[in-house]
Amino acid sequence: MTWAILALIIAVALYLFGGMLIKHDMKKPATIGVMIAKKSIKLLSIVLLIIGVARLWTPYYLTDVNPGIVMEMVKGAQNAEQGKSSKEVKKYVKKHMAEMVANAPILGDVNAKKTIFLFTDYSCPYCARVHKELLTVLGNNKDVRVVIKNFSIHGVLSDGAARAVIAAKIQDNTKAAELDKLLIEKPYWPDDLKGQSQEALEKAILKNILTAAKKVGLDADKLEADMKSETVNNELAQVGELAQQFGIQGTPFLIIQDQAFPGAVPAAQIQQALK
């Protein structure tokens, strides 16, 4: 902004007084060189004037007069980035589908032809929102399955729930799906988090998770043991590697029919992507 104002001041000064910079004998006619020099200064002043006005006017136009242009530019950049990401995802998913599904809990028909991968965190409110959208999609599409990839990013609030749902699949995938629904829809951590040590918080969360596990018919003792198993550790490690592979920095993140969709995608958009 400062240099734009400075450019305008210089432009006006050159236009009005620039001719004085070119010295010649006023008693004699100006030579061609002098005339060209004066016109060049005039031209330079006009160019600076245009640049200064454009620099001052453009931000005002884009933010106050027509902000829609900025939104379209941002959307275009996002679409381009998404297209690039989707190509990389498509290539990887086709090659590694079996291992991406192996230890992950699945919502819907485990043998469905169409697959949605959901990178989620049980302590993320946006994940809870997209989870509801996905349940709507599953209700309307029997040929779709949702593979839960637990991307634990909020530490103690995330870890226990992520491990529990993965461990639940070792017992029964249907019950794992039921546990997933319970944990994403209802907070499983204490109402008051202030002043609690991490150890105390972990114990309180584990207690609530095991209570939820019993409600859906899981063996709570086995679940607690399996939460520390190699299977669960491998699944969480794989999710971390996939997040790095696909550039996932937060949740929710969906891969729908090998297309990448960051954020809380609505059911209608999910349905469109499935086509």
C-alpha positions as CSV (number, residue, x, y, z in Angstrom):
1,M,0.0,0.0,0.0
2,T,2.8,2.4,0.9
3,W,4.7,1.9,-2.3
4,A,1.5,2.4,-4.3
5,I,0.9,5.8,-2.8
6,L,4.6,6.7,-3.3
7,A,4.2,5.7,-7.0
8,L,1.2,8.0,-7.4
9,I,3.1,10.9,-5.8
10,I,6.1,10.3,-8.1
11,A,3.8,10.0,-11.1
12,V,2.1,13.3,-10.5
13,A,5.4,15.0,-9.8
14,L,7.0,13.7,-13.0
15,Y,4.0,14.6,-15.1
16,L,3.9,18.2,-13.8
17,F,7.6,18.9,-13.3
18,G,9.5,16.2,-15.1
19,G,10.3,18.5,-18.0
20,M,12.5,20.6,-15.8
21,L,14.9,17.6,-15.4
22,I,15.8,18.0,-19.1
23,K,18.0,21.1,-19.4
24,H,18.3,22.9,-22.7
25,D,18.7,26.5,-24.0
26,M,15.2,28.0,-23.9
27,K,16.3,30.5,-26.6
28,K,16.8,27.7,-29.1
29,P,14.2,25.2,-30.4
30,A,14.3,21.9,-28.5
31,T,16.2,19.2,-30.2
32,I,14.7,15.8,-31.1
33,G,16.6,14.2,-28.2
34,V,15.2,16.7,-25.7
35,M,11.7,16.1,-27.1
36,I,12.0,12.3,-26.8
37,A,13.4,12.6,-23.3
38,K,10.5,14.8,-22.2
39,K,7.9,12.5,-23.8
40,S,9.6,9.5,-22.1
41,I,9.2,11.2,-18.7
42,K,5.6,11.9,-19.4
43,L,5.1,8.2,-20.4
44,L,6.8,7.0,-17.3
45,S,4.6,9.2,-15.1
46,I,1.5,7.8,-16.8
47,V,2.7,4.2,-16.3
48,L,3.4,4.9,-12.6
49,L,0.0,6.5,-12.3
50,I,-1.8,3.5,-13.7
51,I,0.2,1.1,-11.5
52,G,-0.5,3.1,-8.4
53,V,-4.2,3.4,-9.1
54,A,-4.5,-0.3,-10.0
55,R,-2.7,-1.3,-6.8
56,L,-5.0,0.8,-4.6
57,W,-8.2,0.0,-6.5
58,T,-7.8,-3.8,-7.0
59,P,-7.9,-4.8,-3.3
60,Y,-11.0,-2.5,-2.7
61,Y,-12.7,-3.9,-5.8
62,L,-12.0,-7.6,-4.8
63,T,-13.0,-7.2,-1.1
64,D,-15.8,-4.6,-1.2
65,V,-17.2,-4.3,-4.8
66,N,-17.0,-7.8,-6.1
67,P,-15.7,-10.3,-3.4
68,G,-17.1,-13.2,-5.4
69,I,-14.1,-13.1,-7.7
70,V,-11.8,-13.9,-4.8
71,M,-14.0,-16.8,-3.8
72,E,-13.9,-18.1,-7.3
73,M,-10.1,-17.9,-7.4
74,V,-9.8,-19.7,-4.1
75,K,-12.3,-22.4,-5.3
76,G,-10.5,-22.8,-8.5
77,A,-7.2,-23.3,-6.7
78,Q,-8.8,-25.8,-4.4
79,N,-10.3,-27.7,-7.3
80,A,-7.0,-27.9,-9.0
81,E,-5.3,-29.1,-5.9
82,Q,-8.1,-31.6,-5.3
83,G,-7.8,-32.9,-8.9
84,K,-4.0,-33.5,-8.4
85,S,-4.6,-35.2,-5.0
86,S,-7.4,-37.4,-6.5
87,K,-5.1,-38.7,-9.2
88,E,-2.5,-39.7,-6.6
89,V,-5.1,-41.3,-4.4
90,K,-6.7,-43.2,-7.2
91,K,-3.4,-44.8,-8.2
92,Y,-2.5,-45.7,-4.6
93,V,-6.0,-47.0,-3.6
94,K,-6.3,-49.3,-6.6
95,K,-2.9,-50.9,-5.8
96,H,-3.4,-51.1,-2.0
97,M,-7.1,-51.6,-1.4
98,A,-6.8,-54.9,0.3
99,E,-4.3,-53.8,2.9
100,M,-6.2,-50.5,3.5
101,V,-9.3,-52.5,4.4
102,A,-7.8,-55.5,6.2
103,N,-7.8,-54.3,9.9
104,A,-10.1,-51.3,9.6
105,P,-13.7,-51.3,10.9
106,I,-16.3,-51.2,8.2
107,L,-19.8,-49.6,8.2
108,G,-22.3,-51.2,5.8
109,D,-21.9,-54.3,3.7
110,V,-18.2,-55.4,4.1
111,N,-18.4,-56.8,0.6
112,A,-20.0,-53.8,-1.1
113,K,-18.6,-52.8,-4.5
114,K,-18.3,-49.1,-3.8
115,T,-15.8,-48.0,-1.0
116,I,-15.6,-44.8,1.0
117,F,-12.5,-44.3,3.2
118,L,-13.2,-42.0,6.2
119,F,-10.2,-40.6,8.0
120,T,-11.8,-39.6,11.3
121,D,-11.1,-38.6,14.9
122,Y,-13.7,-39.4,17.6
123,S,-13.1,-36.1,19.4
124,C,-13.6,-34.1,16.3
125,P,-17.1,-32.4,16.0
126,Y,-16.8,-32.1,12.2
127,C,-16.2,-35.8,12.1
128,A,-19.4,-36.4,14.0
129,R,-21.2,-34.2,11.4
130,V,-19.9,-36.1,8.4
131,H,-20.5,-39.4,10.2
132,K,-24.3,-38.6,10.2
133,E,-24.1,-37.7,6.5
134,L,-22.4,-41.1,5.7
135,L,-25.1,-43.0,7.7
136,T,-27.7,-41.3,5.4
137,V,-25.7,-42.4,2.3
138,L,-25.4,-45.9,3.6
139,G,-29.2,-46.0,4.3
140,N,-29.8,-45.1,0.6
141,N,-27.1,-47.3,-0.9
142,K,-26.7,-50.9,-0.2
143,D,-23.8,-51.3,-2.5
144,V,-21.6,-48.9,-0.5
145,R,-19.3,-49.5,2.5
146,V,-17.4,-47.0,4.7
147,V,-14.0,-48.0,5.8
148,I,-13.0,-46.3,9.1
149,K,-9.4,-45.1,9.2
150,N,-8.9,-43.8,12.7
151,F,-6.5,-40.8,12.4
152,S,-5.9,-40.1,16.1
153,I,-4.7,-36.5,16.2
154,H,-6.0,-35.1,19.5
155,G,-3.9,-37.2,21.9
156,V,-5.5,-38.7,24.9
157,L,-9.0,-37.6,23.7
158,S,-8.5,-39.6,20.5
159,D,-6.2,-42.5,21.2
160,G,-8.4,-44.7,23.4
161,A,-11.5,-44.5,21.2
162,A,-9.4,-45.1,18.0
163,R,-7.8,-48.2,19.5
164,A,-11.0,-49.5,20.9
165,V,-12.9,-49.5,17.6
166,I,-10.1,-51.1,15.7
167,A,-9.8,-53.7,18.5
168,A,-13.5,-54.3,18.3
169,K,-13.2,-55.5,14.7
170,I,-11.0,-58.4,16.0
171,Q,-14.1,-59.7,17.8
172,D,-16.8,-58.7,15.4
173,N,-17.1,-56.1,12.7
174,T,-20.8,-55.5,13.2
175,K,-20.2,-54.7,16.9
176,A,-17.2,-52.6,16.0
177,A,-19.6,-50.5,13.8
178,E,-22.0,-50.2,16.7
179,L,-19.3,-49.1,19.0
180,D,-18.1,-46.6,16.4
181,K,-21.6,-45.1,16.3
182,L,-21.8,-44.8,20.1
183,L,-18.4,-43.1,20.5
184,I,-18.9,-40.6,17.6
185,E,-22.4,-39.6,18.7
186,K,-21.9,-39.3,22.5
187,P,-18.8,-37.8,24.3
188,Y,-16.9,-40.5,26.1
189,W,-14.7,-38.2,28.1
190,P,-15.4,-36.6,31.5
191,D,-17.6,-33.4,31.6
192,D,-14.9,-31.5,33.4
193,L,-11.4,-31.8,31.8
194,K,-9.8,-29.0,33.9
195,G,-7.2,-30.1,36.4
196,Q,-7.1,-33.7,35.3
197,S,-3.8,-35.4,34.8
198,Q,-3.3,-37.3,31.6
199,E,-3.2,-40.6,33.5
200,A,-6.5,-39.8,35.3
201,L,-8.1,-38.7,32.0
202,E,-6.9,-41.9,30.3
203,K,-8.4,-44.1,33.0
204,A,-11.8,-42.2,32.9
205,I,-12.0,-42.4,29.1
206,L,-11.1,-46.1,29.1
207,K,-13.8,-46.8,31.7
208,N,-16.4,-45.1,29.6
209,I,-15.3,-46.8,26.4
210,L,-15.4,-50.2,28.0
211,T,-18.9,-49.4,29.3
212,A,-20.0,-48.6,25.8
213,A,-18.3,-51.8,24.5
214,K,-20.4,-53.9,26.9
215,K,-23.6,-52.1,25.7
216,V,-23.0,-53.4,22.1
217,G,-22.1,-56.9,23.3
218,L,-18.3,-56.9,23.1
219,D,-16.1,-58.7,25.5
220,A,-14.7,-55.8,27.4
221,D,-11.7,-57.7,28.9
222,K,-10.6,-59.0,25.5
223,L,-11.2,-55.5,24.0
224,E,-8.9,-53.9,26.5
225,A,-6.2,-56.4,25.8
226,D,-6.6,-56.1,22.1
227,M,-6.3,-52.4,22.2
228,K,-2.6,-52.9,22.9
229,S,-2.2,-55.6,20.2
230,E,0.1,-55.6,17.2
231,T,-2.9,-55.6,14.9
232,V,-4.1,-52.3,16.4
233,N,-0.6,-50.8,16.4
234,N,-0.2,-51.7,12.7
235,E,-3.5,-50.2,11.7
236,L,-2.7,-46.9,13.4
237,A,0.7,-46.9,11.9
238,Q,-0.7,-47.5,8.4
239,V,-3.2,-44.6,8.9
240,G,-0.3,-42.3,9.8
241,E,1.5,-43.4,6.7
242,L,-1.5,-42.9,4.5
243,A,-2.1,-39.4,6.0
244,Q,1.5,-38.5,5.0
245,Q,1.0,-40.1,1.5
246,F,-2.1,-38.2,0.8
247,G,-1.2,-35.0,2.5
248,I,-3.9,-35.3,5.1
249,Q,-3.4,-32.7,7.9
250,G,-6.8,-32.9,9.6
251,T,-10.1,-34.7,9.9
252,P,-12.5,-35.5,8.5
253,F,-11.0,-36.5,5.1
254,L,-12.9,-38.8,2.7
255,I,-11.8,-40.9,-0.2
256,I,-14.9,-41.5,-2.3
257,Q,-14.5,-43.9,-5.2
258,D,-10.8,-42.9,-5.2
259,Q,-11.5,-39.2,-5.2
260,A,-10.2,-37.0,-2.3
261,F,-12.6,-34.8,-0.3
262,P,-11.2,-32.9,2.7
263,G,-13.7,-31.5,5.2
264,A,-17.3,-32.3,6.3
265,V,-18.8,-33.3,3.0
266,P,-22.6,-33.3,2.8
267,A,-24.6,-36.4,1.8
268,A,-25.6,-34.9,-1.5
269,Q,-22.0,-34.4,-2.6
270,I,-21.0,-37.9,-1.4
271,Q,-23.9,-39.3,-3.4
272,Q,-22.8,-37.4,-6.5
273,A,-19.2,-38.7,-6.1
274,L,-20.4,-42.2,-5.8
275,K,-21.8,-42.0,-9.3
